[in-house]
Amino acid sequence: MLDHTAGAPVVDGAAPLDVAWEVALKATGTKLDARVTTHEVDGVTVYEFAPAEGESTSGRLLISLDAFSLATADALALSDDDTLILRGDQVEDSVTLTLAPRLQSKLILLERVPREVSL
């Protein structure tokens, strides 16, 4: 059982956009009529989910399943109101520790086994 939990949080071969949709639907209040925009930043794909026209929201929902860095966050002009979901096995601890205070509870890491980030 422990060997199973040590693996990646995403099944190999899964379509990244499909995984991003699943995460958006399960982890947030995103609805099926949301609009998705794909951003490519230095080889990193980031999906931005926006509510259907007419619905208001504060901040953006951004999901990346690739190796995410502080340079990627800067290129996206990440703000304190944004929610960011990343694969825990694709982001370095230093990036997490830098982004966590800024985003507070709006930084979510996909993990097989939860870990605590102490600030």
Jmol script that loads the backbone (N, CA, C; Angstrom):
load data "model"
ATOM      1  N   MET A   1       0.819  -1.186   0.000  1.00  0.00           N
ATOM      2  CA  MET A   1       0.000   0.000   0.000  1.00  0.00           C
ATOM      3  C   MET A   1       0.870   1.261   0.000  1.00  0.00           C
ATOM      4  N   LEU A   2       1.959   1.262   0.762  1.00  0.00           N
ATOM      5  CA  LEU A   2       2.842   2.426   0.786  1.00  0.00           C
ATOM      6  C   LEU A   2       3.512   2.646  -0.560  1.00  0.00           C
ATOM      7  N   ASP A   3       3.834   1.580  -1.282  1.00  0.00           N
ATOM      8  CA  ASP A   3       4.420   1.730  -2.609  1.00  0.00           C
ATOM      9  C   ASP A   3       3.456   2.457  -3.541  1.00  0.00           C
ATOM     10  N   HIS A   4       2.173   2.156  -3.409  1.00  0.00           N
ATOM     11  CA  HIS A   4       1.163   2.790  -4.256  1.00  0.00           C
ATOM     12  C   HIS A   4       1.058   4.292  -3.968  1.00  0.00           C
ATOM     13  N   THR A   5       1.172   4.691  -2.728  1.00  0.00           N
ATOM     14  CA  THR A   5       1.031   6.103  -2.369  1.00  0.00           C
ATOM     15  C   THR A   5       2.257   6.920  -2.749  1.00  0.00           C
ATOM     16  N   ALA A   6       3.381   6.279  -3.014  1.00  0.00           N
ATOM     17  CA  ALA A   6       4.604   7.005  -3.353  1.00  0.00           C
ATOM     18  C   ALA A   6       4.634   7.426  -4.812  1.00  0.00           C
ATOM     19  N   GLY A   7       3.710   6.948  -5.634  1.00  0.00           N
ATOM     20  CA  GLY A   7       3.696   7.269  -7.056  1.00  0.00           C
ATOM     21  C   GLY A   7       3.205   8.675  -7.338  1.00  0.00           C
ATOM     22  N   ALA A   8       3.202   9.004  -8.621  1.00  0.00           N
ATOM     23  CA  ALA A   8       2.735  10.320  -9.057  1.00  0.00           C
ATOM     24  C   ALA A   8       1.235  10.463  -8.795  1.00  0.00           C
ATOM     25  N   PRO A   9       0.758  11.690  -8.538  1.00  0.00           N
ATOM     26  CA  PRO A   9      -0.658  11.894  -8.248  1.00  0.00           C
ATOM     27  C   PRO A   9      -1.553  11.817  -9.488  1.00  0.00           C
ATOM     28  N   VAL A  10      -0.940  11.724 -10.668  1.00  0.00           N
ATOM     29  CA  VAL A  10      -1.696  11.653 -11.920  1.00  0.00           C
ATOM     30  C   VAL A  10      -1.294  10.379 -12.651  1.00  0.00           C
ATOM     31  N   VAL A  11      -2.267   9.649 -13.160  1.00  0.00           N
ATOM     32  CA  VAL A  11      -2.019   8.401 -13.870  1.00  0.00           C
ATOM     33  C   VAL A  11      -1.246   8.680 -15.156  1.00  0.00           C
ATOM     34  N   ASP A  12      -0.218   7.891 -15.430  1.00  0.00           N
ATOM     35  CA  ASP A  12       0.542   8.041 -16.672  1.00  0.00           C
ATOM     36  C   ASP A  12      -0.380   7.888 -17.871  1.00  0.00           C
ATOM     37  N   GLY A  13      -0.200   8.740 -18.865  1.00  0.00           N
ATOM     38  CA  GLY A  13      -0.990   8.658 -20.081  1.00  0.00           C
ATOM     39  C   GLY A  13      -2.290   9.439 -20.039  1.00  0.00           C
ATOM     40  N   ALA A  14      -2.630  10.005 -18.900  1.00  0.00           N
ATOM     41  CA  ALA A  14      -3.864  10.791 -18.799  1.00  0.00           C
ATOM     42  C   ALA A  14      -3.706  12.096 -19.581  1.00  0.00           C
ATOM     43  N   ALA A  15      -4.736  12.483 -20.294  1.00  0.00           N
ATOM     44  CA  ALA A  15      -4.704  13.736 -21.057  1.00  0.00           C
ATOM     45  C   ALA A  15      -4.686  14.910 -20.071  1.00  0.00           C
ATOM     46  N   PRO A  16      -3.700  15.799 -20.177  1.00  0.00           N
ATOM     47  CA  PRO A  16      -3.576  16.895 -19.206  1.00  0.00           C
ATOM     48  C   PRO A  16      -4.830  17.763 -19.076  1.00  0.00           C
ATOM     49  N   LEU A  17      -5.485  18.089 -20.188  1.00  0.00           N
ATOM     50  CA  LEU A  17      -6.680  18.922 -20.099  1.00  0.00           C
ATOM     51  C   LEU A  17      -7.802  18.183 -19.377  1.00  0.00           C
ATOM     52  N   ASP A  18      -7.915  16.876 -19.602  1.00  0.00           N
ATOM     53  CA  ASP A  18      -8.928  16.084 -18.897  1.00  0.00           C
ATOM     54  C   ASP A  18      -8.672  16.078 -17.395  1.00  0.00           C
ATOM     55  N   VAL A  19      -7.410  15.940 -17.011  1.00  0.00           N
ATOM     56  CA  VAL A  19      -7.053  15.954 -15.588  1.00  0.00           C
ATOM     57  C   VAL A  19      -7.350  17.333 -14.995  1.00  0.00           C
ATOM     58  N   ALA A  20      -7.005  18.385 -15.738  1.00  0.00           N
ATOM     59  CA  ALA A  20      -7.260  19.743 -15.258  1.00  0.00           C
ATOM     60  C   ALA A  20      -8.761  19.967 -15.045  1.00  0.00           C
ATOM     61  N   TRP A  21      -9.586  19.491 -15.973  1.00  0.00           N
ATOM     62  CA  TRP A  21     -11.036  19.608 -15.809  1.00  0.00           C
ATOM     63  C   TRP A  21     -11.509  18.855 -14.578  1.00  0.00           C
ATOM     64  N   GLU A  22     -11.019  17.636 -14.402  1.00  0.00           N
ATOM     65  CA  GLU A  22     -11.438  16.840 -13.240  1.00  0.00           C
ATOM     66  C   GLU A  22     -11.089  17.549 -11.937  1.00  0.00           C
ATOM     67  N   VAL A  23      -9.880  18.069 -11.871  1.00  0.00           N
ATOM     68  CA  VAL A  23      -9.444  18.777 -10.667  1.00  0.00           C
ATOM     69  C   VAL A  23     -10.287  20.038 -10.455  1.00  0.00           C
ATOM     70  N   ALA A  24     -10.525  20.798 -11.514  1.00  0.00           N
ATOM     71  CA  ALA A  24     -11.305  22.033 -11.402  1.00  0.00           C
ATOM     72  C   ALA A  24     -12.715  21.742 -10.897  1.00  0.00           C
ATOM     73  N   LEU A  25     -13.318  20.682 -11.402  1.00  0.00           N
ATOM     74  CA  LEU A  25     -14.684  20.348 -11.005  1.00  0.00           C
ATOM     75  C   LEU A  25     -14.755  19.825  -9.571  1.00  0.00           C
ATOM     76  N   LYS A  26     -13.772  19.018  -9.180  1.00  0.00           N
ATOM     77  CA  LYS A  26     -13.807  18.405  -7.851  1.00  0.00           C
ATOM     78  C   LYS A  26     -13.290  19.315  -6.737  1.00  0.00           C
ATOM     79  N   ALA A  27     -12.323  20.157  -7.036  1.00  0.00           N
ATOM     80  CA  ALA A  27     -11.663  20.926  -5.979  1.00  0.00           C
ATOM     81  C   ALA A  27     -12.167  22.360  -5.852  1.00  0.00           C
ATOM     82  N   THR A  28     -12.943  22.806  -6.818  1.00  0.00           N
ATOM     83  CA  THR A  28     -13.397  24.199  -6.791  1.00  0.00           C
ATOM     84  C   THR A  28     -14.868  24.254  -7.169  1.00  0.00           C
ATOM     85  N   GLY A  29     -15.402  25.449  -7.238  1.00  0.00           N
ATOM     86  CA  GLY A  29     -16.796  25.633  -7.626  1.00  0.00           C
ATOM     87  C   GLY A  29     -16.977  25.782  -9.132  1.00  0.00           C
ATOM     88  N   THR A  30     -16.015  25.325  -9.904  1.00  0.00           N
ATOM     89  CA  THR A  30     -16.084  25.436 -11.361  1.00  0.00           C
ATOM     90  C   THR A  30     -17.260  24.629 -11.903  1.00  0.00           C
ATOM     91  N   LYS A  31     -17.939  25.205 -12.879  1.00  0.00           N
ATOM     92  CA  LYS A  31     -19.080  24.542 -13.512  1.00  0.00           C
ATOM     93  C   LYS A  31     -18.690  24.074 -14.913  1.00  0.00           C
ATOM     94  N   LEU A  32     -19.484  23.194 -15.474  1.00  0.00           N
ATOM     95  CA  LEU A  32     -19.190  22.620 -16.787  1.00  0.00           C
ATOM     96  C   LEU A  32     -19.217  23.639 -17.921  1.00  0.00           C
ATOM     97  N   ASP A  33     -19.846  24.784 -17.706  1.00  0.00           N
ATOM     98  CA  ASP A  33     -19.883  25.793 -18.767  1.00  0.00           C
ATOM     99  C   ASP A  33     -18.713  26.781 -18.693  1.00  0.00           C
ATOM    100  N   ALA A  34     -17.721  26.484 -17.867  1.00  0.00           N
ATOM    101  CA  ALA A  34     -16.546  27.351 -17.738  1.00  0.00           C
ATOM    102  C   ALA A  34     -15.771  27.395 -19.057  1.00  0.00           C
ATOM    103  N   ARG A  35     -15.116  28.509 -19.270  1.00  0.00           N
ATOM    104  CA  ARG A  35     -14.261  28.670 -20.445  1.00  0.00           C
ATOM    105  C   ARG A  35     -12.823  28.375 -20.029  1.00  0.00           C
ATOM    106  N   VAL A  36     -12.095  27.659 -20.866  1.00  0.00           N
ATOM    107  CA  VAL A  36     -10.705  27.304 -20.560  1.00  0.00           C
ATOM    108  C   VAL A  36      -9.787  27.979 -21.567  1.00  0.00           C
ATOM    109  N   THR A  37      -8.769  28.640 -21.042  1.00  0.00           N
ATOM    110  CA  THR A  37      -7.731  29.239 -21.861  1.00  0.00           C
ATOM    111  C   THR A  37      -6.426  28.536 -21.524  1.00  0.00           C
ATOM    112  N   THR A  38      -5.648  28.200 -22.537  1.00  0.00           N
ATOM    113  CA  THR A  38      -4.357  27.547 -22.328  1.00  0.00           C
ATOM    114  C   THR A  38      -3.248  28.565 -22.501  1.00  0.00           C
ATOM    115  N   HIS A  39      -2.364  28.638 -21.506  1.00  0.00           N
ATOM    116  CA  HIS A  39      -1.188  29.514 -21.570  1.00  0.00           C
ATOM    117  C   HIS A  39       0.050  28.623 -21.667  1.00  0.00           C
ATOM    118  N   GLU A  40       0.941  28.944 -22.577  1.00  0.00           N
ATOM    119  CA  GLU A  40       2.226  28.245 -22.692  1.00  0.00           C
ATOM    120  C   GLU A  40       3.317  29.214 -22.248  1.00  0.00           C
ATOM    121  N   VAL A  41       4.012  28.876 -21.173  1.00  0.00           N
ATOM    122  CA  VAL A  41       5.067  29.734 -20.635  1.00  0.00           C
ATOM    123  C   VAL A  41       6.342  28.912 -20.512  1.00  0.00           C
ATOM    124  N   ASP A  42       7.296  29.151 -21.396  1.00  0.00           N
ATOM    125  CA  ASP A  42       8.578  28.436 -21.366  1.00  0.00           C
ATOM    126  C   ASP A  42       8.399  26.919 -21.273  1.00  0.00           C
ATOM    127  N   GLY A  43       7.495  26.374 -22.077  1.00  0.00           N
ATOM    128  CA  GLY A  43       7.282  24.933 -22.098  1.00  0.00           C
ATOM    129  C   GLY A  43       6.363  24.409 -21.006  1.00  0.00           C
ATOM    130  N   VAL A  44       5.832  25.290 -20.180  1.00  0.00           N
ATOM    131  CA  VAL A  44       4.911  24.904 -19.115  1.00  0.00           C
ATOM    132  C   VAL A  44       3.495  25.271 -19.559  1.00  0.00           C
ATOM    133  N   THR A  45       2.590  24.299 -19.530  1.00  0.00           N
ATOM    134  CA  THR A  45       1.198  24.549 -19.893  1.00  0.00           C
ATOM    135  C   THR A  45       0.408  24.861 -18.629  1.00  0.00           C
ATOM    136  N   VAL A  46      -0.308  25.967 -18.677  1.00  0.00           N
ATOM    137  CA  VAL A  46      -1.159  26.381 -17.555  1.00  0.00           C
ATOM    138  C   VAL A  46      -2.568  26.595 -18.114  1.00  0.00           C
ATOM    139  N   TYR A  47      -3.543  25.959 -17.475  1.00  0.00           N
ATOM    140  CA  TYR A  47      -4.940  26.097 -17.877  1.00  0.00           C
ATOM    141  C   TYR A  47      -5.612  27.113 -16.966  1.00  0.00           C
ATOM    142  N   GLU A  48      -6.290  28.075 -17.587  1.00  0.00           N
ATOM    143  CA  GLU A  48      -7.027  29.080 -16.828  1.00  0.00           C
ATOM    144  C   GLU A  48      -8.520  28.830 -17.034  1.00  0.00           C
ATOM    145  N   PHE A  49      -9.228  28.607 -15.938  1.00  0.00           N
ATOM    146  CA  PHE A  49     -10.662  28.363 -15.973  1.00  0.00           C
ATOM    147  C   PHE A  49     -11.380  29.640 -15.571  1.00  0.00           C
ATOM    148  N   ALA A  50     -12.288  30.092 -16.434  1.00  0.00           N
ATOM    149  CA  ALA A  50     -13.074  31.297 -16.160  1.00  0.00           C
ATOM    150  C   ALA A  50     -14.550  30.924 -16.202  1.00  0.00           C
ATOM    151  N   PRO A  51     -15.349  31.516 -15.322  1.00  0.00           N
ATOM    152  CA  PRO A  51     -16.779  31.201 -15.329  1.00  0.00           C
ATOM    153  C   PRO A  51     -17.432  31.652 -16.637  1.00  0.00           C
ATOM    154  N   ALA A  52     -18.598  31.104 -16.916  1.00  0.00           N
ATOM    155  CA  ALA A  52     -19.349  31.493 -18.109  1.00  0.00           C
ATOM    156  C   ALA A  52     -19.627  32.988 -18.066  1.00  0.00           C
ATOM    157  N   GLU A  53     -19.880  33.554 -19.221  1.00  0.00           N
ATOM    158  CA  GLU A  53     -20.138  34.983 -19.301  1.00  0.00           C
ATOM    159  C   GLU A  53     -21.301  35.366 -18.396  1.00  0.00           C
ATOM    160  N   GLY A  54     -21.174  36.517 -17.762  1.00  0.00           N
ATOM    161  CA  GLY A  54     -22.218  36.993 -16.866  1.00  0.00           C
ATOM    162  C   GLY A  54     -21.980  36.644 -15.409  1.00  0.00           C
ATOM    163  N   GLU A  55     -21.148  35.645 -15.141  1.00  0.00           N
ATOM    164  CA  GLU A  55     -20.827  35.272 -13.759  1.00  0.00           C
ATOM    165  C   GLU A  55     -19.558  35.998 -13.345  1.00  0.00           C
ATOM    166  N   SER A  56     -19.569  36.539 -12.151  1.00  0.00           N
ATOM    167  CA  SER A  56     -18.383  37.248 -11.670  1.00  0.00           C
ATOM    168  C   SER A  56     -17.584  36.356 -10.726  1.00  0.00           C
ATOM    169  N   THR A  57     -16.317  36.645 -10.656  1.00  0.00           N
ATOM    170  CA  THR A  57     -15.432  35.899  -9.757  1.00  0.00           C
ATOM    171  C   THR A  57     -14.289  36.805  -9.329  1.00  0.00           C
ATOM    172  N   SER A  58     -13.715  36.498  -8.198  1.00  0.00           N
ATOM    173  CA  SER A  58     -12.533  37.246  -7.775  1.00  0.00           C
ATOM    174  C   SER A  58     -11.323  36.359  -8.011  1.00  0.00           C
ATOM    175  N   GLY A  59     -10.414  36.828  -8.803  1.00  0.00           N
ATOM    176  CA  GLY A  59      -9.212  36.062  -9.104  1.00  0.00           C
ATOM    177  C   GLY A  59      -9.455  34.998 -10.163  1.00  0.00           C
ATOM    178  N   ARG A  60      -8.359  34.395 -10.588  1.00  0.00           N
ATOM    179  CA  ARG A  60      -8.404  33.365 -11.622  1.00  0.00           C
ATOM    180  C   ARG A  60      -8.153  32.001 -11.002  1.00  0.00           C
ATOM    181  N   LEU A  61      -8.621  30.961 -11.692  1.00  0.00           N
ATOM    182  CA  LEU A  61      -8.292  29.593 -11.323  1.00  0.00           C
ATOM    183  C   LEU A  61      -7.282  29.104 -12.353  1.00  0.00           C
ATOM    184  N   LEU A  62      -6.069  28.808 -11.896  1.00  0.00           N
ATOM    185  CA  LEU A  62      -4.992  28.347 -12.768  1.00  0.00           C
ATOM    186  C   LEU A  62      -4.559  26.951 -12.333  1.00  0.00           C
ATOM    187  N   ILE A  63      -4.424  26.050 -13.309  1.00  0.00           N
ATOM    188  CA  ILE A  63      -3.999  24.678 -13.024  1.00  0.00           C
ATOM    189  C   ILE A  63      -2.838  24.336 -13.937  1.00  0.00           C
ATOM    190  N   SER A  64      -1.750  23.842 -13.349  1.00  0.00           N
ATOM    191  CA  SER A  64      -0.594  23.396 -14.123  1.00  0.00           C
ATOM    192  C   SER A  64      -0.180  22.012 -13.651  1.00  0.00           C
ATOM    193  N   LEU A  65       0.017  21.124 -14.592  1.00  0.00           N
ATOM    194  CA  LEU A  65       0.456  19.770 -14.274  1.00  0.00           C
ATOM    195  C   LEU A  65       1.922  19.582 -14.628  1.00  0.00           C
ATOM    196  N   ASP A  66       2.565  20.653 -15.113  1.00  0.00           N
ATOM    197  CA  ASP A  66       3.971  20.625 -15.508  1.00  0.00           C
ATOM    198  C   ASP A  66       4.843  21.198 -14.384  1.00  0.00           C
ATOM    199  N   ALA A  67       6.139  21.194 -14.626  1.00  0.00           N
ATOM    200  CA  ALA A  67       7.095  21.760 -13.663  1.00  0.00           C
ATOM    201  C   ALA A  67       6.874  23.268 -13.600  1.00  0.00           C
ATOM    202  N   PHE A  68       6.414  23.749 -12.467  1.00  0.00           N
ATOM    203  CA  PHE A  68       6.047  25.156 -12.283  1.00  0.00           C
ATOM    204  C   PHE A  68       7.159  25.857 -11.519  1.00  0.00           C
ATOM    205  N   SER A  69       7.492  27.072 -11.947  1.00  0.00           N
ATOM    206  CA  SER A  69       8.571  27.815 -11.289  1.00  0.00           C
ATOM    207  C   SER A  69       8.091  29.229 -10.949  1.00  0.00           C
ATOM    208  N   LEU A  70       8.920  29.948 -10.230  1.00  0.00           N
ATOM    209  CA  LEU A  70       8.596  31.338  -9.910  1.00  0.00           C
ATOM    210  C   LEU A  70       8.570  32.192 -11.166  1.00  0.00           C
ATOM    211  N   ALA A  71       9.413  31.851 -12.144  1.00  0.00           N
ATOM    212  CA  ALA A  71       9.406  32.574 -13.420  1.00  0.00           C
ATOM    213  C   ALA A  71       8.061  32.392 -14.129  1.00  0.00           C
ATOM    214  N   THR A  72       7.498  31.202 -14.036  1.00  0.00           N
ATOM    215  CA  THR A  72       6.179  30.940 -14.623  1.00  0.00           C
ATOM    216  C   THR A  72       5.129  31.789 -13.919  1.00  0.00           C
ATOM    217  N   ALA A  73       5.186  31.845 -12.596  1.00  0.00           N
ATOM    218  CA  ALA A  73       4.239  32.660 -11.818  1.00  0.00           C
ATOM    219  C   ALA A  73       4.352  34.132 -12.223  1.00  0.00           C
ATOM    220  N   ASP A  74       5.569  34.613 -12.385  1.00  0.00           N
ATOM    221  CA  ASP A  74       5.777  36.009 -12.788  1.00  0.00           C
ATOM    222  C   ASP A  74       5.243  36.265 -14.191  1.00  0.00           C
ATOM    223  N   ALA A  75       5.482  35.341 -15.122  1.00  0.00           N
ATOM    224  CA  ALA A  75       5.012  35.499 -16.495  1.00  0.00           C
ATOM    225  C   ALA A  75       3.489  35.520 -16.575  1.00  0.00           C
ATOM    226  N   LEU A  76       2.835  34.821 -15.662  1.00  0.00           N
ATOM    227  CA  LEU A  76       1.370  34.794 -15.616  1.00  0.00           C
ATOM    228  C   LEU A  76       0.798  35.975 -14.848  1.00  0.00           C
ATOM    229  N   ALA A  77       1.672  36.801 -14.276  1.00  0.00           N
ATOM    230  CA  ALA A  77       1.261  37.915 -13.422  1.00  0.00           C
ATOM    231  C   ALA A  77       0.323  37.418 -12.323  1.00  0.00           C
ATOM    232  N   LEU A  78       0.772  36.369 -11.635  1.00  0.00           N
ATOM    233  CA  LEU A  78       0.002  35.746 -10.562  1.00  0.00           C
ATOM    234  C   LEU A  78      -0.299  36.767  -9.476  1.00  0.00           C
ATOM    235  N   SER A  79      -1.567  36.875  -9.096  1.00  0.00           N
ATOM    236  CA  SER A  79      -1.947  37.846  -8.069  1.00  0.00           C
ATOM    237  C   SER A  79      -2.418  37.119  -6.811  1.00  0.00           C
ATOM    238  N   ASP A  80      -2.571  37.879  -5.735  1.00  0.00           N
ATOM    239  CA  ASP A  80      -2.999  37.313  -4.460  1.00  0.00           C
ATOM    240  C   ASP A  80      -4.420  36.751  -4.509  1.00  0.00           C
ATOM    241  N   ASP A  81      -5.218  37.190  -5.467  1.00  0.00           N
ATOM    242  CA  ASP A  81      -6.605  36.730  -5.588  1.00  0.00           C
ATOM    243  C   ASP A  81      -6.729  35.435  -6.391  1.00  0.00           C
ATOM    244  N   ASP A  82      -5.664  35.038  -7.064  1.00  0.00           N
ATOM    245  CA  ASP A  82      -5.710  33.843  -7.909  1.00  0.00           C
ATOM    246  C   ASP A  82      -5.631  32.567  -7.075  1.00  0.00           C
ATOM    247  N   THR A  83      -6.240  31.503  -7.601  1.00  0.00           N
ATOM    248  CA  THR A  83      -6.110  30.168  -7.028  1.00  0.00           C
ATOM    249  C   THR A  83      -5.223  29.378  -7.971  1.00  0.00           C
ATOM    250  N   LEU A  84      -4.209  28.719  -7.426  1.00  0.00           N
ATOM    251  CA  LEU A  84      -3.238  27.978  -8.225  1.00  0.00           C
ATOM    252  C   LEU A  84      -3.202  26.536  -7.761  1.00  0.00           C
ATOM    253  N   ILE A  85      -3.399  25.608  -8.697  1.00  0.00           N
ATOM    254  CA  ILE A  85      -3.341  24.181  -8.396  1.00  0.00           C
ATOM    255  C   ILE A  85      -2.183  23.584  -9.181  1.00  0.00           C
ATOM    256  N   LEU A  86      -1.267  22.921  -8.463  1.00  0.00           N
ATOM    257  CA  LEU A  86      -0.059  22.350  -9.062  1.00  0.00           C
ATOM    258  C   LEU A  86       0.108  20.900  -8.666  1.00  0.00           C
ATOM    259  N   ARG A  87       0.836  20.151  -9.476  1.00  0.00           N
ATOM    260  CA  ARG A  87       1.235  18.790  -9.094  1.00  0.00           C
ATOM    261  C   ARG A  87       2.373  18.902  -8.093  1.00  0.00           C
ATOM    262  N   GLY A  88       2.211  18.318  -6.940  1.00  0.00           N
ATOM    263  CA  GLY A  88       3.227  18.400  -5.900  1.00  0.00           C
ATOM    264  C   GLY A  88       4.552  17.795  -6.303  1.00  0.00           C
ATOM    265  N   ASP A  89       4.528  16.781  -7.173  1.00  0.00           N
ATOM    266  CA  ASP A  89       5.779  16.157  -7.601  1.00  0.00           C
ATOM    267  C   ASP A  89       6.457  16.916  -8.737  1.00  0.00           C
ATOM    268  N   GLN A  90       5.857  18.017  -9.198  1.00  0.00           N
ATOM    269  CA  GLN A  90       6.417  18.803 -10.293  1.00  0.00           C
ATOM    270  C   GLN A  90       6.851  20.209  -9.858  1.00  0.00           C
ATOM    271  N   VAL A  91       6.798  20.468  -8.570  1.00  0.00           N
ATOM    272  CA  VAL A  91       7.168  21.797  -8.081  1.00  0.00           C
ATOM    273  C   VAL A  91       8.162  21.640  -6.931  1.00  0.00           C
ATOM    274  N   GLU A  92       9.187  22.474  -6.959  1.00  0.00           N
ATOM    275  CA  GLU A  92      10.199  22.417  -5.904  1.00  0.00           C
ATOM    276  C   GLU A  92       9.658  23.055  -4.624  1.00  0.00           C
ATOM    277  N   ASP A  93      10.157  22.583  -3.491  1.00  0.00           N
ATOM    278  CA  ASP A  93       9.714  23.104  -2.195  1.00  0.00           C
ATOM    279  C   ASP A  93       9.952  24.608  -2.075  1.00  0.00           C
ATOM    280  N   SER A  94      11.049  25.107  -2.658  1.00  0.00           N
ATOM    281  CA  SER A  94      11.338  26.541  -2.565  1.00  0.00           C
ATOM    282  C   SER A  94      10.263  27.371  -3.269  1.00  0.00           C
ATOM    283  N   VAL A  95       9.726  26.848  -4.364  1.00  0.00           N
ATOM    284  CA  VAL A  95       8.644  27.544  -5.068  1.00  0.00           C
ATOM    285  C   VAL A  95       7.385  27.537  -4.209  1.00  0.00           C
ATOM    286  N   THR A  96       7.078  26.385  -3.635  1.00  0.00           N
ATOM    287  CA  THR A  96       5.913  26.266  -2.760  1.00  0.00           C
ATOM    288  C   THR A  96       6.028  27.222  -1.578  1.00  0.00           C
ATOM    289  N   LEU A  97       7.184  27.264  -0.958  1.00  0.00           N
ATOM    290  CA  LEU A  97       7.379  28.128   0.213  1.00  0.00           C
ATOM    291  C   LEU A  97       7.314  29.607  -0.136  1.00  0.00           C
ATOM    292  N   THR A  98       7.659  29.959  -1.364  1.00  0.00           N
ATOM    293  CA  THR A  98       7.565  31.353  -1.796  1.00  0.00           C
ATOM    294  C   THR A  98       6.132  31.737  -2.144  1.00  0.00           C
ATOM    295  N   LEU A  99       5.411  30.834  -2.802  1.00  0.00           N
ATOM    296  CA  LEU A  99       4.050  31.138  -3.237  1.00  0.00           C
ATOM    297  C   LEU A  99       3.009  30.997  -2.130  1.00  0.00           C
ATOM    298  N   ALA A 100       3.233  30.098  -1.177  1.00  0.00           N
ATOM    299  CA  ALA A 100       2.239  29.810  -0.136  1.00  0.00           C
ATOM    300  C   ALA A 100       1.829  31.047   0.668  1.00  0.00           C
ATOM    301  N   PRO A 101       2.758  31.855   1.172  1.00  0.00           N
ATOM    302  CA  PRO A 101       2.318  33.028   1.944  1.00  0.00           C
ATOM    303  C   PRO A 101       1.559  34.035   1.082  1.00  0.00           C
ATOM    304  N   ARG A 102       1.948  34.127  -0.169  1.00  0.00           N
ATOM    305  CA  ARG A 102       1.328  35.085  -1.079  1.00  0.00           C
ATOM    306  C   ARG A 102      -0.114  34.681  -1.425  1.00  0.00           C
ATOM    307  N   LEU A 103      -0.315  33.400  -1.712  1.00  0.00           N
ATOM    308  CA  LEU A 103      -1.636  32.911  -2.109  1.00  0.00           C
ATOM    309  C   LEU A 103      -2.455  32.421  -0.919  1.00  0.00           C
ATOM    310  N   GLN A 104      -1.819  32.293   0.228  1.00  0.00           N
ATOM    311  CA  GLN A 104      -2.433  31.798   1.461  1.00  0.00           C
ATOM    312  C   GLN A 104      -3.096  30.458   1.209  1.00  0.00           C
ATOM    313  N   SER A 105      -4.377  30.341   1.392  1.00  0.00           N
ATOM    314  CA  SER A 105      -5.036  29.035   1.251  1.00  0.00           C
ATOM    315  C   SER A 105      -5.423  28.731  -0.191  1.00  0.00           C
ATOM    316  N   LYS A 106      -5.008  29.563  -1.134  1.00  0.00           N
ATOM    317  CA  LYS A 106      -5.387  29.373  -2.531  1.00  0.00           C
ATOM    318  C   LYS A 106      -4.284  28.729  -3.360  1.00  0.00           C
ATOM    319  N   LEU A 107      -3.318  28.086  -2.697  1.00  0.00           N
ATOM    320  CA  LEU A 107      -2.312  27.273  -3.364  1.00  0.00           C
ATOM    321  C   LEU A 107      -2.613  25.829  -3.003  1.00  0.00           C
ATOM    322  N   ILE A 108      -2.920  25.015  -4.008  1.00  0.00           N
ATOM    323  CA  ILE A 108      -3.298  23.620  -3.784  1.00  0.00           C
ATOM    324  C   ILE A 108      -2.306  22.729  -4.511  1.00  0.00           C
ATOM    325  N   LEU A 109      -1.761  21.746  -3.790  1.00  0.00           N
ATOM    326  CA  LEU A 109      -0.835  20.791  -4.391  1.00  0.00           C
ATOM    327  C   LEU A 109      -1.520  19.436  -4.517  1.00  0.00           C
ATOM    328  N   LEU A 110      -1.474  18.861  -5.713  1.00  0.00           N
ATOM    329  CA  LEU A 110      -1.985  17.509  -5.921  1.00  0.00           C
ATOM    330  C   LEU A 110      -0.925  16.537  -5.449  1.00  0.00           C
ATOM    331  N   GLU A 111      -1.262  15.745  -4.450  1.00  0.00           N
ATOM    332  CA  GLU A 111      -0.317  14.802  -3.854  1.00  0.00           C
ATOM    333  C   GLU A 111      -1.006  13.471  -3.636  1.00  0.00           C
ATOM    334  N   ARG A 112      -0.225  12.402  -3.638  1.00  0.00           N
ATOM    335  CA  ARG A 112      -0.759  11.104  -3.239  1.00  0.00           C
ATOM    336  C   ARG A 112      -0.864  11.051  -1.725  1.00  0.00           C
ATOM    337  N   VAL A 113       0.159  11.533  -1.066  1.00  0.00           N
ATOM    338  CA  VAL A 113       0.191  11.578   0.390  1.00  0.00           C
ATOM    339  C   VAL A 113       0.318  13.040   0.781  1.00  0.00           C
ATOM    340  N   PRO A 114      -0.638  13.579   1.537  1.00  0.00           N
ATOM    341  CA  PRO A 114      -0.567  14.987   1.910  1.00  0.00           C
ATOM    342  C   PRO A 114       0.692  15.293   2.722  1.00  0.00           C
ATOM    343  N   ARG A 115       1.210  16.496   2.520  1.00  0.00           N
ATOM    344  CA  ARG A 115       2.340  16.924   3.327  1.00  0.00           C
ATOM    345  C   ARG A 115       2.040  18.332   3.805  1.00  0.00           C
ATOM    346  N   GLU A 116       2.614  18.660   4.930  1.00  0.00           N
ATOM    347  CA  GLU A 116       2.371  19.964   5.522  1.00  0.00           C
ATOM    348  C   GLU A 116       3.512  20.891   5.133  1.00  0.00           C
ATOM    349  N   VAL A 117       3.168  22.113   4.785  1.00  0.00           N
ATOM    350  CA  VAL A 117       4.173  23.129   4.485  1.00  0.00           C
ATOM    351  C   VAL A 117       4.185  24.083   5.651  1.00  0.00           C
ATOM    352  N   SER A 118       5.292  24.145   6.348  1.00  0.00           N
ATOM    353  CA  SER A 118       5.417  25.037   7.496  1.00  0.00           C
ATOM    354  C   SER A 118       6.057  26.335   7.044  1.00  0.00           C
ATOM    355  N   LEU A 119       5.477  27.420   7.478  1.00  0.00           N
ATOM    356  CA  LEU A 119       6.000  28.738   7.093  1.00  0.00           C
ATOM    357  C   LEU A 119       6.675  29.390   8.264  1.00  0.00           C
TER     358      LEU A 119
END
end "model"
wireframe off; spacefill off
backbone 0.3
color backbone group
